[in-house]
């Protein structure tokens, strides 16, 4: 059963419901990793969800500069994800041999 579920969630032809379920599973796993890491070593251990959690902590603690730094990191991450999606879709529409080459070249240039 779990193997069939994972195949359904990660297959090339997913339904909108499967996409929502996959998003929930990934968010749950990231939250669990954050909570476990924080309890174990006192730091958030996952990438962007850890930054958002730190931003919330710093907001409550009144650390404005750290909140702005975290907000800048989240904004840069979202801009990079959107740019990558645009470049991959551009490559797919033009049937380029490697749809991930353009975003990787852009990243290498940065």
C-alpha positions as CSV (number, residue, x, y, z in Angstrom):
1,X,0.0,0.0,0.0
2,X,2.6,2.7,0.9
3,X,4.6,1.9,-2.2
4,X,1.5,2.3,-4.4
5,X,0.7,5.6,-2.7
6,X,4.2,6.9,-3.3
7,X,4.1,5.9,-6.9
8,X,0.8,7.7,-7.3
9,X,2.2,10.8,-5.6
10,X,5.4,10.9,-7.5
11,X,4.3,9.8,-11.0
12,X,4.6,12.0,-14.0
13,X,0.8,12.1,-14.5
14,X,-0.5,13.2,-11.0
15,X,-3.9,14.5,-10.4
16,X,-4.6,17.9,-8.6
17,X,-5.6,15.9,-5.5
18,X,-2.3,14.0,-5.6
19,X,-0.4,17.2,-5.9
20,X,-2.2,18.6,-2.8
21,X,-1.5,15.4,-0.9
22,X,2.2,15.4,-1.9
23,X,2.5,19.1,-0.8
24,X,0.9,18.2,2.6
25,X,3.3,15.2,3.0
26,X,6.3,17.3,2.2
27,X,5.2,20.1,4.5
28,X,4.6,17.6,7.3
29,X,8.1,16.0,6.8
30,X,9.8,19.4,6.8
31,X,8.0,20.5,9.9
32,X,8.9,17.2,11.7
33,X,12.5,17.7,10.7
34,X,12.5,21.2,12.0
35,X,10.9,20.3,15.3
36,X,13.2,17.3,15.8
37,X,16.3,19.2,14.9
38,X,15.3,22.1,17.2
39,X,14.7,19.7,20.1
40,X,17.9,17.8,19.4
41,X,20.4,20.6,18.8
42,X,18.6,23.8,19.3
43,X,18.6,24.9,15.6
44,X,16.2,24.5,12.8
45,X,17.7,22.0,10.4
46,X,15.7,22.2,7.2
47,X,16.3,24.9,4.6
48,X,13.5,27.4,3.9
49,X,11.0,26.2,6.5
50,X,13.9,26.5,9.0
51,X,14.4,30.1,7.8
52,X,10.7,30.9,8.2
53,X,10.7,29.3,11.7
54,X,13.7,31.4,12.7
55,X,12.0,34.5,11.2
56,X,9.0,33.9,13.4
57,X,11.2,33.4,16.5
58,X,13.2,36.5,15.8
59,X,9.9,38.5,15.2
60,X,8.7,37.5,18.6
61,X,12.1,38.3,20.2
62,X,12.1,41.7,18.5
63,X,15.2,41.1,16.4
64,X,14.2,43.3,13.4
65,X,17.4,43.0,11.5
66,X,17.3,39.2,11.6
67,X,13.7,39.2,10.5
68,X,14.6,41.3,7.5
69,X,17.5,39.0,6.6
70,X,15.3,36.0,6.8
71,X,12.6,37.7,4.7
72,X,15.3,38.6,2.1
73,X,16.4,34.9,2.0
74,X,12.8,33.7,1.5
75,X,12.2,36.3,-1.2
76,X,15.4,35.3,-3.0
77,X,14.4,31.6,-2.8
78,X,10.9,32.3,-4.2
79,X,12.4,34.4,-7.0
80,X,14.8,31.6,-7.9
81,X,12.1,29.0,-7.8
82,X,9.9,31.1,-10.1
83,X,12.8,31.8,-12.5
84,X,13.7,28.1,-12.6
85,X,10.1,27.2,-13.4
86,X,9.9,29.7,-16.2
87,X,13.2,28.5,-17.7
88,X,12.3,24.8,-17.5
89,X,8.9,25.4,-19.0
90,X,10.6,27.5,-21.8
91,X,12.9,24.5,-22.5
92,X,10.1,22.1,-22.5
93,X,8.0,24.1,-24.9
94,X,10.9,24.3,-27.3
95,X,11.8,20.6,-26.8
96,X,15.4,21.3,-25.9
97,X,17.6,18.3,-25.2
98,X,18.2,19.3,-21.5
99,X,15.4,21.2,-19.8
100,X,17.4,21.8,-16.7
101,X,20.5,23.3,-18.5
102,X,19.3,26.9,-18.6
103,X,18.6,27.2,-14.8
104,X,21.9,25.4,-14.0
105,X,23.8,27.8,-16.3
106,X,22.1,30.8,-14.7
107,X,23.0,29.5,-11.2
108,X,26.6,28.8,-12.3
109,X,26.8,32.4,-13.5
110,X,25.5,33.8,-10.2
